[in-house]
């Protein structure tokens, strides 16, 4: 194999691929990235056996071939090369060593054979649809924060992506919950999505897809089978195994009868929560909201450090209510509410509370109260 | 110095200047310079389970008695006659039977022992409110400031207490009296059974000096090995060590252990001991390898642990599975960070995957389950946005618990456990505790 390309192109492609590779590995080849040169240029691939990313980079291929080399070392080397440098990669016949040359630098890296590199056999992907990159980014941003970290309920460790039908219209919906909060957001179902199975995309894959989307434009192709999903973003493709489990019936916990409507200026609310929670010993401490006629009093009481109160104006004309929430969860949700105001629908101090931009918004958030 | 120059007769509580009590002639005299000034006592029942069994069946009185699992399992307690033959607590039953084939083996009847233990504890509480139970048959007592109340110093009060337990309850106790918990506990062990030993401040250091370091609670086999490697063979050697060196040698606990070596123990006698974990385990009659059978035993244990959590108003966030292989290797697997629960079904659901990873055809002789990371039951099993079942499950187990309280533990049983018991005539060891037996089953050895 012999290939030459620009440092910037190599760095960008490696940047997408090497993140998948775990630094500590019991299987040595999993610490490597696959480097393959063919007539279309350079192909890079990294895997952790459940998520796999490939990326192409334009390159001048003098001789086709493939090998694998330590991902983090290669990334660090390329990162330290000067801007605008040309990089050549050359593997000898039996591909036991990769020689990297750039300017006056020369590196010889140990290789493992490309034929040993595990492939996440994608198999048949029967469902395929296209979606604006920005729209997929929105589905992820508004749900990612609520993904559970809990190992015992492993089926909550991802985003539940599925298609629902209401009044004849199909929507692609993303849901995440950790039991304390739930985020649900939807977008009109793209052509090809209808009929796909509901799938749980694991947290790591969600995070990596989000990073691929960061500098993507135009549309993204999503392919789904019952056990795997693939996201094609520009020249990069991420294939992931899906979480094998049944997602809980989340519709049951979205409150329908919460009749106390509170409208609050989002930024003012967020700032106030942030300020009063400063006296909490940890960021998970409860903030108490006392909502009465036209105003809300936020307070935090921490026996160890002191207390804080702040009053903000709100739109509210139901019976007064006092309710406590985890301040960090409130901030997470406030960050995902789009408009200038947020609509909060309450029932009582012990029941799940609903947060939205406005009635009928495509994103909604449910939060369990805390005892205060 | 007053009374302490005289000995205390432990049978008639008179003050005796001679070798025998001049009033009743008893040789059981307690002589110690500080005996009327020490206030911390450790009370330990002598061969508790065996003593209770002997009390309830006089025909056992002169025979060696072993309380423990019948064919397999271990010795829970053995009477002093059995100990003469070398039988010890925690010894595998087959070994105990080999050492003492004429022994009578009695299955433990925990409900009865708990009842007796409560009676004894009530007598302790009559002496002082500062009673710290450390197990079913042991407790620390702090008698400071009770002299005027009882009109006698703690040594006299304790001697009367020991006599009263023997007379009213029918089991004997051994008493250790000192100025701190550590030495009180050491003292109670010095002259069992029916012992009463005193370790005073004056002789504490000298007394400890020639003892092995593992006498100190907290110095286990590993620490003892490390000490031996550093040339420390006795507590006396340990007394000379600087706190810094102790830290280097024994870690963060080092300085505290060194202080104990010098007879310095500031731990107060605490009334309430927080429950740190609730667990239950069973040793099988025959090694079990079949995963389904292991799971059934596990379920029975989960029921037991759940019942005990319920009784104490506790819930758990962590579950530990314990297994012992046929060749006596222990293995524990734990899961933590659960939503707090006190339900048998949830404990089982948490432990089942742990067992599934271990039960792959290997034979086990013991299985156990523990609930650690305990919290108040108040916040338990309330369910959340992704768990709608918890409140219903809780209501169901609550209802079953009520039925069991009213009609006995066997009133409502899980089908799986009933089936397993039917399939296995000698009964499920794991479910033993839930069957209310009115008299102990006796298994006479051939």
Interface residues (C-beta under 8 A of the other chain):
Chain A: X148 X150 X151 X152 X153 X156 X177 X178 X179 X180 X181 X182 X248 X249 X250 X252 X253 X352 X366 X368
Chain B: X335 X337 X338 X339 X350 X384 X385 X386 X387 X388
